[in-house]
Structure formats: C-alpha cells, structure tokens
Amino acid sequence: MSTFLSKDVIAGLEAAQKADLRKKSRLRVESNKNSYPVLQLKKSGFCVEVERAPMIRGLVDLYDGDKHLKQCLIVASKEENGIVHFEYKRNTNTQTAAPRDFYQEKSAVALIPHLL
C-alpha cells in the first residue's frame, strides 16, 4: 500500500482545513485600523492566514464579533503551511466597567433595637 499523496491532494486538504477554520471562527484582530480574521485562539497566542495578514506585530486588539476581548502585545513566532502563529508578550482582558478611583465600603446594615 502506498502512502504517497500528490502535491495537489495535499494542497487541497490544507485549503479545506483553512476554510473549515474560517467558517467556525468569529474572532478577528485589529492592528492600525486594519482587521484580520483569526483562525484559532490559543492560551499563548492565536493563528492567522499568511495570505490575509502581513507579519503584524506590536499592540493589537482581539475581538469576538463586536465584543472586545483583549488588548495584546504580540510577536510572530512561526509560519507553517500558510498559517502564521502569533504569541502574546502581554495580554490584558478588557473591563466592562470603569475603574473606581475611590474605596467603596460594603453596604452597612443597621439593626433596629426592639422597643417594649
């Protein structure tokens, strides 16, 4: 039995895998007012197609649809099979509320004494 696959078959399989990842993902990364679709999100970084995105680096924003997830400082780590893997140098989750600039005590509960 032969395990040899032609270059056309391998290229077709890789294209099908990329298309499947593109359909599943709503994630995108924005850098310098340009938006690039994210194929896969990992704990240490994310992956982007090399044809759709240049070798971006620096401070970027990561979105899931319209929801802002993180602000990240990234660097490209490797490229394989037409996919660029980016790693986080720093990633900060976005806040839903503005930070308070004062200490807020817990709500105090007062007891009313029982009067006879």
PDB file as gemmi writes it, atoms N, CA and C in Angstrom:
CRYST1    1.000    1.000    1.000  90.00  90.00  90.00 P 1                      
ATOM      1  N   MET A   1       0.843  -1.178   0.000  1.00  0.00           N  
ATOM      2  CA  MET A   1       0.000   0.000   0.000  1.00  0.00           C  
ATOM      3  C   MET A   1       0.892   1.247   0.000  1.00  0.00           C  
ATOM      4  N   SER A   2       0.565   2.186  -0.828  1.00  0.00           N  
ATOM      5  CA  SER A   2       1.354   3.398  -0.961  1.00  0.00           C  
ATOM      6  C   SER A   2       0.782   4.505  -0.074  1.00  0.00           C  
ATOM      7  N   THR A   3       1.641   5.250   0.609  1.00  0.00           N  
ATOM      8  CA  THR A   3       1.201   6.365   1.443  1.00  0.00           C  
ATOM      9  C   THR A   3       1.555   7.698   0.812  1.00  0.00           C  
ATOM     10  N   PHE A   4       1.924   7.676  -0.449  1.00  0.00           N  
ATOM     11  CA  PHE A   4       2.298   8.898  -1.152  1.00  0.00           C  
ATOM     12  C   PHE A   4       1.055   9.656  -1.589  1.00  0.00           C  
ATOM     13  N   LEU A   5       1.031  10.953  -1.302  1.00  0.00           N  
ATOM     14  CA  LEU A   5      -0.044  11.826  -1.773  1.00  0.00           C  
ATOM     15  C   LEU A   5       0.575  12.888  -2.668  1.00  0.00           C  
ATOM     16  N   SER A   6      -0.093  13.184  -3.758  1.00  0.00           N  
ATOM     17  CA  SER A   6       0.441  14.181  -4.678  1.00  0.00           C  
ATOM     18  C   SER A   6       0.363  15.575  -4.039  1.00  0.00           C  
ATOM     19  N   LYS A   7       1.112  16.507  -4.611  1.00  0.00           N  
ATOM     20  CA  LYS A   7       1.129  17.872  -4.098  1.00  0.00           C  
ATOM     21  C   LYS A   7      -0.241  18.527  -4.224  1.00  0.00           C  
ATOM     22  N   ASP A   8      -0.972  18.177  -5.278  1.00  0.00           N  
ATOM     23  CA  ASP A   8      -2.316  18.743  -5.472  1.00  0.00           C  
ATOM     24  C   ASP A   8      -3.270  18.279  -4.380  1.00  0.00           C  
ATOM     25  N   VAL A   9      -3.191  17.023  -3.997  1.00  0.00           N  
ATOM     26  CA  VAL A   9      -4.066  16.483  -2.955  1.00  0.00           C  
ATOM     27  C   VAL A   9      -3.736  17.123  -1.611  1.00  0.00           C  
ATOM     28  N   ILE A  10      -2.447  17.258  -1.320  1.00  0.00           N  
ATOM     29  CA  ILE A  10      -2.032  17.880  -0.054  1.00  0.00           C  
ATOM     30  C   ILE A  10      -2.476  19.337  -0.010  1.00  0.00           C  
ATOM     31  N   ALA A  11      -2.321  20.063  -1.118  1.00  0.00           N  
ATOM     32  CA  ALA A  11      -2.749  21.462  -1.164  1.00  0.00           C  
ATOM     33  C   ALA A  11      -4.262  21.562  -0.992  1.00  0.00           C  
ATOM     34  N   GLY A  12      -5.014  20.640  -1.583  1.00  0.00           N  
ATOM     35  CA  GLY A  12      -6.469  20.627  -1.423  1.00  0.00           C  
ATOM     36  C   GLY A  12      -6.886  20.367   0.010  1.00  0.00           C  
ATOM     37  N   LEU A  13      -6.204  19.441   0.682  1.00  0.00           N  
ATOM     38  CA  LEU A  13      -6.510  19.151   2.090  1.00  0.00           C  
ATOM     39  C   LEU A  13      -6.214  20.354   2.981  1.00  0.00           C  
ATOM     40  N   GLU A  14      -5.089  21.024   2.756  1.00  0.00           N  
ATOM     41  CA  GLU A  14      -4.747  22.211   3.548  1.00  0.00           C  
ATOM     42  C   GLU A  14      -5.749  23.332   3.310  1.00  0.00           C  
ATOM     43  N   ALA A  15      -6.183  23.515   2.066  1.00  0.00           N  
ATOM     44  CA  ALA A  15      -7.169  24.558   1.761  1.00  0.00           C  
ATOM     45  C   ALA A  15      -8.499  24.247   2.431  1.00  0.00           C  
ATOM     46  N   ALA A  16      -8.881  22.977   2.464  1.00  0.00           N  
ATOM     47  CA  ALA A  16     -10.135  22.590   3.121  1.00  0.00           C  
ATOM     48  C   ALA A  16     -10.054  22.820   4.622  1.00  0.00           C  
ATOM     49  N   GLN A  17      -8.916  22.538   5.238  1.00  0.00           N  
ATOM     50  CA  GLN A  17      -8.747  22.775   6.676  1.00  0.00           C  
ATOM     51  C   GLN A  17      -8.832  24.264   6.997  1.00  0.00           C  
ATOM     52  N   LYS A  18      -8.208  25.115   6.189  1.00  0.00           N  
ATOM     53  CA  LYS A  18      -8.264  26.561   6.405  1.00  0.00           C  
ATOM     54  C   LYS A  18      -9.692  27.078   6.249  1.00  0.00           C  
ATOM     55  N   ALA A  19     -10.394  26.576   5.226  1.00  0.00           N  
ATOM     56  CA  ALA A  19     -11.776  27.020   5.003  1.00  0.00           C  
ATOM     57  C   ALA A  19     -12.663  26.619   6.174  1.00  0.00           C  
ATOM     58  N   ASP A  20     -12.432  25.434   6.727  1.00  0.00           N  
ATOM     59  CA  ASP A  20     -13.211  24.979   7.880  1.00  0.00           C  
ATOM     60  C   ASP A  20     -12.942  25.855   9.100  1.00  0.00           C  
ATOM     61  N   LEU A  21     -11.679  26.204   9.344  1.00  0.00           N  
ATOM     62  CA  LEU A  21     -11.344  27.080  10.473  1.00  0.00           C  
ATOM     63  C   LEU A  21     -11.941  28.466  10.290  1.00  0.00           C  
ATOM     64  N   ARG A  22     -11.949  28.982   9.052  1.00  0.00           N  
ATOM     65  CA  ARG A  22     -12.524  30.304   8.785  1.00  0.00           C  
ATOM     66  C   ARG A  22     -14.018  30.331   9.066  1.00  0.00           C  
ATOM     67  N   LYS A  23     -14.720  29.264   8.722  1.00  0.00           N  
ATOM     68  CA  LYS A  23     -16.166  29.217   8.930  1.00  0.00           C  
ATOM     69  C   LYS A  23     -16.518  29.180  10.412  1.00  0.00           C  
ATOM     70  N   LYS A  24     -15.723  28.494  11.207  1.00  0.00           N  
ATOM     71  CA  LYS A  24     -16.018  28.313  12.627  1.00  0.00           C  
ATOM     72  C   LYS A  24     -15.705  29.551  13.462  1.00  0.00           C  
ATOM     73  N   SER A  25     -14.790  30.370  13.007  1.00  0.00           N  
ATOM     74  CA  SER A  25     -14.275  31.449  13.847  1.00  0.00           C  
ATOM     75  C   SER A  25     -14.957  32.783  13.566  1.00  0.00           C  
ATOM     76  N   ARG A  26     -15.360  33.474  14.641  1.00  0.00           N  
ATOM     77  CA  ARG A  26     -15.870  34.850  14.563  1.00  0.00           C  
ATOM     78  C   ARG A  26     -14.811  35.823  15.054  1.00  0.00           C  
ATOM     79  N   LEU A  27     -13.667  35.305  15.421  1.00  0.00           N  
ATOM     80  CA  LEU A  27     -12.606  36.122  16.005  1.00  0.00           C  
ATOM     81  C   LEU A  27     -11.896  36.933  14.934  1.00  0.00           C  
ATOM     82  N   ARG A  28     -11.452  38.125  15.348  1.00  0.00           N  
ATOM     83  CA  ARG A  28     -10.658  38.967  14.462  1.00  0.00           C  
ATOM     84  C   ARG A  28      -9.689  39.785  15.299  1.00  0.00           C  
ATOM     85  N   VAL A  29      -8.622  40.187  14.667  1.00  0.00           N  
ATOM     86  CA  VAL A  29      -7.625  41.014  15.324  1.00  0.00           C  
ATOM     87  C   VAL A  29      -7.518  42.313  14.530  1.00  0.00           C  
ATOM     88  N   GLU A  30      -7.407  43.427  15.241  1.00  0.00           N  
ATOM     89  CA  GLU A  30      -7.284  44.733  14.595  1.00  0.00           C  
ATOM     90  C   GLU A  30      -5.942  45.360  14.952  1.00  0.00           C  
ATOM     91  N   SER A  31      -5.283  45.840  13.897  1.00  0.00           N  
ATOM     92  CA  SER A  31      -3.993  46.499  14.055  1.00  0.00           C  
ATOM     93  C   SER A  31      -3.932  47.655  13.064  1.00  0.00           C  
ATOM     94  N   ASN A  32      -3.636  48.849  13.539  1.00  0.00           N  
ATOM     95  CA  ASN A  32      -3.529  50.044  12.696  1.00  0.00           C  
ATOM     96  C   ASN A  32      -4.763  50.230  11.814  1.00  0.00           C  
ATOM     97  N   LYS A  33      -5.939  50.085  12.402  1.00  0.00           N  
ATOM     98  CA  LYS A  33      -7.231  50.267  11.738  1.00  0.00           C  
ATOM     99  C   LYS A  33      -7.484  49.245  10.621  1.00  0.00           C  
ATOM    100  N   ASN A  34      -6.729  48.144  10.607  1.00  0.00           N  
ATOM    101  CA  ASN A  34      -6.954  47.042   9.680  1.00  0.00           C  
ATOM    102  C   ASN A  34      -7.419  45.828  10.472  1.00  0.00           C  
ATOM    103  N   SER A  35      -8.330  45.062   9.895  1.00  0.00           N  
ATOM    104  CA  SER A  35      -8.894  43.906  10.576  1.00  0.00           C  
ATOM    105  C   SER A  35      -8.491  42.623   9.846  1.00  0.00           C  
ATOM    106  N   TYR A  36      -8.090  41.600  10.621  1.00  0.00           N  
ATOM    107  CA  TYR A  36      -7.661  40.327  10.060  1.00  0.00           C  
ATOM    108  C   TYR A  36      -8.403  39.194  10.779  1.00  0.00           C  
ATOM    109  N   PRO A  37      -8.945  38.222  10.050  1.00  0.00           N  
ATOM    110  CA  PRO A  37      -9.650  37.111  10.702  1.00  0.00           C  
ATOM    111  C   PRO A  37      -8.672  36.172  11.412  1.00  0.00           C  
ATOM    112  N   VAL A  38      -9.053  35.740  12.602  1.00  0.00           N  
ATOM    113  CA  VAL A  38      -8.247  34.812  13.397  1.00  0.00           C  
ATOM    114  C   VAL A  38      -8.790  33.403  13.175  1.00  0.00           C  
ATOM    115  N   LEU A  39      -7.891  32.480  12.835  1.00  0.00           N  
ATOM    116  CA  LEU A  39      -8.302  31.106  12.593  1.00  0.00           C  
ATOM    117  C   LEU A  39      -8.475  30.322  13.886  1.00  0.00           C  
ATOM    118  N   GLN A  40      -7.548  30.515  14.807  1.00  0.00           N  
ATOM    119  CA  GLN A  40      -7.575  29.730  16.037  1.00  0.00           C  
ATOM    120  C   GLN A  40      -7.006  30.559  17.183  1.00  0.00           C  
ATOM    121  N   LEU A  41      -7.669  30.493  18.335  1.00  0.00           N  
ATOM    122  CA  LEU A  41      -7.220  31.196  19.538  1.00  0.00           C  
ATOM    123  C   LEU A  41      -6.676  30.171  20.516  1.00  0.00           C  
ATOM    124  N   LYS A  42      -5.477  30.416  21.012  1.00  0.00           N  
ATOM    125  CA  LYS A  42      -4.833  29.515  21.963  1.00  0.00           C  
ATOM    126  C   LYS A  42      -4.556  30.261  23.258  1.00  0.00           C  
ATOM    127  N   LYS A  43      -4.106  29.535  24.249  1.00  0.00           N  
ATOM    128  CA  LYS A  43      -3.779  30.153  25.539  1.00  0.00           C  
ATOM    129  C   LYS A  43      -2.575  31.084  25.407  1.00  0.00           C  
ATOM    130  N   SER A  44      -1.619  30.725  24.561  1.00  0.00           N  
ATOM    131  CA  SER A  44      -0.399  31.518  24.434  1.00  0.00           C  
ATOM    132  C   SER A  44      -0.399  32.440  23.223  1.00  0.00           C  
ATOM    133  N   GLY A  45      -1.459  32.408  22.397  1.00  0.00           N  
ATOM    134  CA  GLY A  45      -1.493  33.259  21.214  1.00  0.00           C  
ATOM    135  C   GLY A  45      -2.646  32.914  20.291  1.00  0.00           C  
ATOM    136  N   PHE A  46      -2.474  33.221  19.004  1.00  0.00           N  
ATOM    137  CA  PHE A  46      -3.504  32.950  18.009  1.00  0.00           C  
ATOM    138  C   PHE A  46      -2.853  32.736  16.652  1.00  0.00           C  
ATOM    139  N   CYS A  47      -3.664  32.273  15.676  1.00  0.00           N  
ATOM    140  CA  CYS A  47      -3.177  31.967  14.333  1.00  0.00           C  
ATOM    141  C   CYS A  47      -3.965  32.763  13.301  1.00  0.00           C  
ATOM    142  N   VAL A  48      -3.261  33.228  12.262  1.00  0.00           N  
ATOM    143  CA  VAL A  48      -3.858  33.993  11.169  1.00  0.00           C  
ATOM    144  C   VAL A  48      -3.291  33.455   9.859  1.00  0.00           C  
ATOM    145  N   GLU A  49      -4.114  33.475   8.796  1.00  0.00           N  
ATOM    146  CA  GLU A  49      -3.649  33.064   7.475  1.00  0.00           C  
ATOM    147  C   GLU A  49      -2.610  34.046   6.961  1.00  0.00           C  
ATOM    148  N   VAL A  50      -1.549  33.545   6.376  1.00  0.00           N  
ATOM    149  CA  VAL A  50      -0.468  34.410   5.914  1.00  0.00           C  
ATOM    150  C   VAL A  50      -0.902  35.234   4.696  1.00  0.00           C  
ATOM    151  N   GLU A  51      -1.826  34.722   3.865  1.00  0.00           N  
ATOM    152  CA  GLU A  51      -2.284  35.472   2.694  1.00  0.00           C  
ATOM    153  C   GLU A  51      -3.153  36.660   3.094  1.00  0.00           C  
ATOM    154  N   ARG A  52      -3.893  36.542   4.195  1.00  0.00           N  
ATOM    155  CA  ARG A  52      -4.827  37.585   4.610  1.00  0.00           C  
ATOM    156  C   ARG A  52      -4.182  38.639   5.498  1.00  0.00           C  
ATOM    157  N   ALA A  53      -3.104  38.297   6.152  1.00  0.00           N  
ATOM    158  CA  ALA A  53      -2.490  39.245   7.090  1.00  0.00           C  
ATOM    159  C   ALA A  53      -0.984  39.278   6.887  1.00  0.00           C  
ATOM    160  N   PRO A  54      -0.407  40.452   6.927  1.00  0.00           N  
ATOM    161  CA  PRO A  54       1.056  40.538   6.880  1.00  0.00           C  
ATOM    162  C   PRO A  54       1.629  40.132   8.233  1.00  0.00           C  
ATOM    163  N   MET A  55       2.902  40.187   8.341  1.00  0.00           N  
ATOM    164  CA  MET A  55       3.550  39.862   9.616  1.00  0.00           C  
ATOM    165  C   MET A  55       3.341  41.030  10.572  1.00  0.00           C  
ATOM    166  N   ILE A  56       2.158  41.079  11.197  1.00  0.00           N  
ATOM    167  CA  ILE A  56       1.847  42.161  12.118  1.00  0.00           C  
ATOM    168  C   ILE A  56       2.577  41.934  13.440  1.00  0.00           C  
ATOM    169  N   ARG A  57       2.825  42.999  14.148  1.00  0.00           N  
ATOM    170  CA  ARG A  57       3.450  42.907  15.461  1.00  0.00           C  
ATOM    171  C   ARG A  57       3.127  44.163  16.227  1.00  0.00           C  
ATOM    172  N   GLY A  58       3.312  44.101  17.512  1.00  0.00           N  
ATOM    173  CA  GLY A  58       3.044  45.255  18.355  1.00  0.00           C  
ATOM    174  C   GLY A  58       1.717  45.131  19.073  1.00  0.00           C  
ATOM    175  N   LEU A  59       1.082  46.265  19.325  1.00  0.00           N  
ATOM    176  CA  LEU A  59      -0.156  46.321  20.090  1.00  0.00           C  
ATOM    177  C   LEU A  59      -1.353  46.118  19.172  1.00  0.00           C  
ATOM    178  N   VAL A  60      -2.183  45.104  19.466  1.00  0.00           N  
ATOM    179  CA  VAL A  60      -3.368  44.798  18.669  1.00  0.00           C  
ATOM    180  C   VAL A  60      -4.559  44.588  19.604  1.00  0.00           C  
ATOM    181  N   ASP A  61      -5.761  44.662  19.037  1.00  0.00           N  
ATOM    182  CA  ASP A  61      -6.993  44.403  19.782  1.00  0.00           C  
ATOM    183  C   ASP A  61      -7.632  43.137  19.233  1.00  0.00           C  
ATOM    184  N   LEU A  62      -8.095  42.266  20.126  1.00  0.00           N  
ATOM    185  CA  LEU A  62      -8.714  40.997  19.755  1.00  0.00           C  
ATOM    186  C   LEU A  62     -10.207  41.076  20.018  1.00  0.00           C  
ATOM    187  N   TYR A  63     -11.026  40.741  19.009  1.00  0.00           N  
ATOM    188  CA  TYR A  63     -12.479  40.844  19.090  1.00  0.00           C  
ATOM    189  C   TYR A  63     -13.129  39.493  18.794  1.00  0.00           C  
ATOM    190  N   ASP A  64     -14.269  39.253  19.436  1.00  0.00           N  
ATOM    191  CA  ASP A  64     -15.155  38.136  19.105  1.00  0.00           C  
ATOM    192  C   ASP A  64     -16.449  38.771  18.617  1.00  0.00           C  
ATOM    193  N   GLY A  65     -16.614  38.869  17.301  1.00  0.00           N  
ATOM    194  CA  GLY A  65     -17.731  39.623  16.756  1.00  0.00           C  
ATOM    195  C   GLY A  65     -17.523  41.092  17.076  1.00  0.00           C  
ATOM    196  N   ASP A  66     -18.462  41.698  17.810  1.00  0.00           N  
ATOM    197  CA  ASP A  66     -18.327  43.097  18.225  1.00  0.00           C  
ATOM    198  C   ASP A  66     -17.775  43.243  19.636  1.00  0.00           C  
ATOM    199  N   LYS A  67     -17.623  42.151  20.338  1.00  0.00           N  
ATOM    200  CA  LYS A  67     -17.159  42.187  21.727  1.00  0.00           C  
ATOM    201  C   LYS A  67     -15.629  42.264  21.781  1.00  0.00           C  
ATOM    202  N   HIS A  68     -15.125  43.297  22.433  1.00  0.00           N  
ATOM    203  CA  HIS A  68     -13.688  43.480  22.598  1.00  0.00           C  
ATOM    204  C   HIS A  68     -13.206  42.555  23.712  1.00  0.00           C  
ATOM    205  N   LEU A  69     -12.366  41.585  23.373  1.00  0.00           N  
ATOM    206  CA  LEU A  69     -11.898  40.611  24.354  1.00  0.00           C  
ATOM    207  C   LEU A  69     -10.622  41.049  25.072  1.00  0.00           C  
ATOM    208  N   LYS A  70      -9.586  41.373  24.291  1.00  0.00           N  
ATOM    209  CA  LYS A  70      -8.275  41.643  24.879  1.00  0.00           C  
ATOM    210  C   LYS A  70      -7.533  42.702  24.092  1.00  0.00           C  
ATOM    211  N   GLN A  71      -6.595  43.318  24.772  1.00  0.00           N  
ATOM    212  CA  GLN A  71      -5.597  44.138  24.112  1.00  0.00           C  
ATOM    213  C   GLN A  71      -4.277  43.408  24.307  1.00  0.00           C  
ATOM    214  N   CYS A  72      -3.581  43.138  23.212  1.00  0.00           N  
ATOM    215  CA  CYS A  72      -2.422  42.254  23.271  1.00  0.00           C  
ATOM    216  C   CYS A  72      -1.197  42.893  22.640  1.00  0.00           C  
ATOM    217  N   LEU A  73      -0.061  42.579  23.205  1.00  0.00           N  
ATOM    218  CA  LEU A  73       1.227  42.901  22.607  1.00  0.00           C  
ATOM    219  C   LEU A  73       1.734  41.585  22.035  1.00  0.00           C  
ATOM    220  N   ILE A  74       1.926  41.526  20.700  1.00  0.00           N  
ATOM    221  CA  ILE A  74       2.212  40.244  20.054  1.00  0.00           C  
ATOM    222  C   ILE A  74       3.508  40.285  19.268  1.00  0.00           C  
ATOM    223  N   VAL A  75       3.993  39.097  18.951  1.00  0.00           N  
ATOM    224  CA  VAL A  75       5.137  38.906  18.070  1.00  0.00           C  
ATOM    225  C   VAL A  75       4.880  37.621  17.286  1.00  0.00           C  
ATOM    226  N   ALA A  76       5.241  37.613  15.997  1.00  0.00           N  
ATOM    227  CA  ALA A  76       5.073  36.423  15.172  1.00  0.00           C  
ATOM    228  C   ALA A  76       6.116  35.394  15.588  1.00  0.00           C  
ATOM    229  N   SER A  77       5.672  34.179  15.872  1.00  0.00           N  
ATOM    230  CA  SER A  77       6.618  33.166  16.328  1.00  0.00           C  
ATOM    231  C   SER A  77       7.054  32.223  15.218  1.00  0.00           C  
ATOM    232  N   LYS A  78       6.103  31.769  14.382  1.00  0.00           N  
ATOM    233  CA  LYS A  78       6.482  30.856  13.296  1.00  0.00           C  
ATOM    234  C   LYS A  78       5.404  30.863  12.212  1.00  0.00           C  
ATOM    235  N   GLU A  79       5.793  30.375  11.047  1.00  0.00           N  
ATOM    236  CA  GLU A  79       4.871  30.232   9.925  1.00  0.00           C  
ATOM    237  C   GLU A  79       4.985  28.807   9.415  1.00  0.00           C  
ATOM    238  N   GLU A  80       3.829  28.142   9.285  1.00  0.00           N  
ATOM    239  CA  GLU A  80       3.838  26.794   8.732  1.00  0.00           C  
ATOM    240  C   GLU A  80       2.536  26.541   7.986  1.00  0.00           C  
ATOM    241  N   ASN A  81       2.647  25.949   6.819  1.00  0.00           N  
ATOM    242  CA  ASN A  81       1.501  25.600   5.976  1.00  0.00           C  
ATOM    243  C   ASN A  81       0.589  26.793   5.688  1.00  0.00           C  
ATOM    244  N   GLY A  82       1.162  27.971   5.494  1.00  0.00           N  
ATOM    245  CA  GLY A  82       0.365  29.142   5.170  1.00  0.00           C  
ATOM    246  C   GLY A  82      -0.348  29.772   6.348  1.00  0.00           C  
ATOM    247  N   ILE A  83       0.006  29.380   7.569  1.00  0.00           N  
ATOM    248  CA  ILE A  83      -0.602  29.926   8.788  1.00  0.00           C  
ATOM    249  C   ILE A  83       0.499  30.527   9.653  1.00  0.00           C  
ATOM    250  N   VAL A  84       0.286  31.760  10.093  1.00  0.00           N  
ATOM    251  CA  VAL A  84       1.253  32.441  10.967  1.00  0.00           C  
ATOM    252  C   VAL A  84       0.766  32.308  12.405  1.00  0.00           C  
ATOM    253  N   HIS A  85       1.647  31.873  13.285  1.00  0.00           N  
ATOM    254  CA  HIS A  85       1.342  31.743  14.712  1.00  0.00           C  
ATOM    255  C   HIS A  85       1.927  32.949  15.438  1.00  0.00           C  
ATOM    256  N   PHE A  86       1.074  33.653  16.170  1.00  0.00           N  
ATOM    257  CA  PHE A  86       1.499  34.807  16.956  1.00  0.00           C  
ATOM    258  C   PHE A  86       1.455  34.440  18.427  1.00  0.00           C  
ATOM    259  N   GLU A  87       2.417  34.921  19.190  1.00  0.00           N  
ATOM    260  CA  GLU A  87       2.450  34.685  20.632  1.00  0.00           C  
ATOM    261  C   GLU A  87       2.281  36.008  21.367  1.00  0.00           C  
ATOM    262  N   TYR A  88       1.653  35.920  22.538  1.00  0.00           N  
ATOM    263  CA  TYR A  88       1.469  37.101  23.377  1.00  0.00           C  
ATOM    264  C   TYR A  88       2.741  37.398  24.145  1.00  0.00           C  
ATOM    265  N   LYS A  89       3.134  38.644  24.142  1.00  0.00           N  
ATOM    266  CA  LYS A  89       4.128  39.112  25.106  1.00  0.00           C  
ATOM    267  C   LYS A  89       3.384  39.604  26.331  1.00  0.00           C  
ATOM    268  N   ARG A  90       2.216  40.219  26.068  1.00  0.00           N  
ATOM    269  CA  ARG A  90       1.340  40.698  27.132  1.00  0.00           C  
ATOM    270  C   ARG A  90      -0.075  40.668  26.585  1.00  0.00           C  
ATOM    271  N   ASN A  91      -1.025  40.239  27.398  1.00  0.00           N  
ATOM    272  CA  ASN A  91      -2.437  40.344  27.007  1.00  0.00           C  
ATOM    273  C   ASN A  91      -3.242  40.776  28.220  1.00  0.00           C  
ATOM    274  N   THR A  92      -4.131  41.738  27.995  1.00  0.00           N  
ATOM    275  CA  THR A  92      -4.931  42.321  29.057  1.00  0.00           C  
ATOM    276  C   THR A  92      -6.397  42.190  28.689  1.00  0.00           C  
ATOM    277  N   ASN A  93      -7.168  41.547  29.551  1.00  0.00           N  
ATOM    278  CA  ASN A  93      -8.607  41.448  29.323  1.00  0.00           C  
ATOM    279  C   ASN A  93      -9.235  42.817  29.467  1.00  0.00           C  
ATOM    280  N   THR A  94     -10.256  43.072  28.668  1.00  0.00           N  
ATOM    281  CA  THR A  94     -10.924  44.367  28.752  1.00  0.00           C  
ATOM    282  C   THR A  94     -11.893  44.369  29.926  1.00  0.00           C  
ATOM    283  N   GLN A  95     -12.131  45.551  30.470  1.00  0.00           N  
ATOM    284  CA  GLN A  95     -13.037  45.729  31.601  1.00  0.00           C  
ATOM    285  C   GLN A  95     -14.406  46.156  31.087  1.00  0.00           C  
ATOM    286  N   THR A  96     -15.458  45.704  31.746  1.00  0.00           N  
ATOM    287  CA  THR A  96     -16.808  46.105  31.356  1.00  0.00           C  
ATOM    288  C   THR A  96     -17.250  47.375  32.068  1.00  0.00           C  
ATOM    289  N   ALA A  97     -16.601  47.709  33.163  1.00  0.00           N  
ATOM    290  CA  ALA A  97     -16.945  48.929  33.909  1.00  0.00           C  
ATOM    291  C   ALA A  97     -15.679  49.757  34.114  1.00  0.00           C  
ATOM    292  N   ALA A  98     -15.863  51.048  34.262  1.00  0.00           N  
ATOM    293  CA  ALA A  98     -14.729  51.929  34.506  1.00  0.00           C  
ATOM    294  C   ALA A  98     -14.178  51.687  35.914  1.00  0.00           C  
ATOM    295  N   PRO A  99     -12.870  51.775  36.083  1.00  0.00           N  
ATOM    296  CA  PRO A  99     -12.307  51.586  37.414  1.00  0.00           C  
ATOM    297  C   PRO A  99     -12.700  52.735  38.335  1.00  0.00           C  
ATOM    298  N   ARG A 100     -12.895  52.417  39.596  1.00  0.00           N  
ATOM    299  CA  ARG A 100     -13.247  53.453  40.582  1.00  0.00           C  
ATOM    300  C   ARG A 100     -11.973  54.049  41.150  1.00  0.00           C  
ATOM    301  N   ASP A 101     -12.009  55.327  41.376  1.00  0.00           N  
ATOM    302  CA  ASP A 101     -10.846  55.994  41.934  1.00  0.00           C  
ATOM    303  C   ASP A 101     -11.020  56.279  43.419  1.00  0.00           C  
ATOM    304  N   PHE A 102     -11.924  55.542  44.059  1.00  0.00           N  
ATOM    305  CA  PHE A 102     -12.132  55.699  45.494  1.00  0.00           C  
ATOM    306  C   PHE A 102     -12.519  54.340  46.068  1.00  0.00           C  
ATOM    307  N   TYR A 103     -12.343  54.199  47.368  1.00  0.00           N  
ATOM    308  CA  TYR A 103     -12.703  52.959  48.046  1.00  0.00           C  
ATOM    309  C   TYR A 103     -14.178  53.008  48.404  1.00  0.00           C  
ATOM    310  N   GLN A 104     -14.891  51.966  48.041  1.00  0.00           N  
ATOM    311  CA  GLN A 104     -16.311  51.908  48.359  1.00  0.00           C  
ATOM    312  C   GLN A 104     -16.526  50.829  49.413  1.00  0.00           C  
ATOM    313  N   GLU A 105     -17.015  51.257  50.570  1.00  0.00           N  
ATOM    314  CA  GLU A 105     -17.245  50.316  51.653  1.00  0.00           C  
ATOM    315  C   GLU A 105     -18.438  49.429  51.327  1.00  0.00           C  
ATOM    316  N   LYS A 106     -18.432  48.263  51.935  1.00  0.00           N  
ATOM    317  CA  LYS A 106     -19.566  47.369  51.759  1.00  0.00           C  
ATOM    318  C   LYS A 106     -20.776  48.005  52.423  1.00  0.00           C  
ATOM    319  N   SER A 107     -21.932  47.698  51.881  1.00  0.00           N  
ATOM    320  CA  SER A 107     -23.138  48.328  52.431  1.00  0.00           C  
ATOM    321  C   SER A 107     -23.313  47.923  53.897  1.00  0.00           C  
ATOM    322  N   ALA A 108     -23.498  48.904  54.724  1.00  0.00           N  
ATOM    323  CA  ALA A 108     -23.654  48.667  56.161  1.00  0.00           C  
ATOM    324  C   ALA A 108     -25.121  48.358  56.469  1.00  0.00           C  
ATOM    325  N   VAL A 109     -25.327  47.409  57.333  1.00  0.00           N  
ATOM    326  CA  VAL A 109     -26.679  47.047  57.741  1.00  0.00           C  
ATOM    327  C   VAL A 109     -26.834  47.436  59.207  1.00  0.00           C  
ATOM    328  N   ALA A 110     -27.865  48.206  59.494  1.00  0.00           N  
ATOM    329  CA  ALA A 110     -28.093  48.649  60.869  1.00  0.00           C  
ATOM    330  C   ALA A 110     -29.235  47.827  61.472  1.00  0.00           C  
ATOM    331  N   LEU A 111     -29.074  47.502  62.719  1.00  0.00           N  
ATOM    332  CA  LEU A 111     -30.122  46.780  63.424  1.00  0.00           C  
ATOM    333  C   LEU A 111     -30.970  47.755  64.227  1.00  0.00           C  
ATOM    334  N   ILE A 112     -32.247  47.605  64.152  1.00  0.00           N  
ATOM    335  CA  ILE A 112     -33.147  48.442  64.938  1.00  0.00           C  
ATOM    336  C   ILE A 112     -33.420  47.710  66.242  1.00  0.00           C  
ATOM    337  N   PRO A 113     -33.150  48.354  67.377  1.00  0.00           N  
ATOM    338  CA  PRO A 113     -33.370  47.664  68.647  1.00  0.00           C  
ATOM    339  C   PRO A 113     -34.876  47.435  68.881  1.00  0.00           C  
ATOM    340  N   HIS A 114     -35.128  46.381  69.544  1.00  0.00           N  
ATOM    341  CA  HIS A 114     -36.510  46.022  69.869  1.00  0.00           C  
ATOM    342  C   HIS A 114     -36.999  46.877  71.051  1.00  0.00           C  
ATOM    343  N   LEU A 115     -38.054  47.648  70.865  1.00  0.00           N  
ATOM    344  CA  LEU A 115     -38.580  48.505  71.920  1.00  0.00           C  
ATOM    345  C   LEU A 115     -39.805  47.829  72.542  1.00  0.00           C  
ATOM    346  N   LEU A 116     -39.887  47.868  73.860  1.00  0.00           N  
ATOM    347  CA  LEU A 116     -41.031  47.292  74.559  1.00  0.00           C  
ATOM    348  C   LEU A 116     -42.076  48.298  74.839  1.00  0.00           C  
TER     349      LEU A 116                                                      
END                                                                             
